[in-house]
Amino acid sequence: MGKKLAVNDARCMACLACEVACSEAFYKENRRELACLSIQPAKSDPNEAQPKVCIQCGKCARECPVDAITKNEKTGVWMLSKNVCVGCGHCADVCPMGVVAYSAEREKASKCIACGICVKACPNEVLYIKEA
């Protein structure tokens, strides 16, 4: 059994409430680059918004030189230990969704833990936690 953040077919309004909720929950700051998800223009229509979320693929963990990212076997979520992270940014560089948050000034990366804070903040119910 596992879980991950997923995207409904509902239309994203690009209100950025999800990004704000994520960055404020973990960093107490409203900064898009600190959120562990991203709202981008859709490839099919740049006037439409497309949420980019962690797909829990584990690529970040495979590239981490210090094994700071491990899988929680109960939830299936890849978790990043800030105590082990050395801030190299490799995980952010290889993330296929571009949603591992890394800021050189923070010296540590962060990633989605499927906590649902962004889900609660979304007024259009675009995001949800999927049980896999």
Buried (B, 14 or more C-beta within 10 A) or exposed (E): EBBBBBBBEEEBEBBBBBBBBBBBBBBEEEBBEBBBBBBBEEEEEEEEBBBBBBBBBEBBBEBBEEEBBBBEEEBBBBBBEEEEBEBBBBBBEBBEBEBBBBBEEBEBBBBBBBBBBBBEBBEEEBBBEBEE
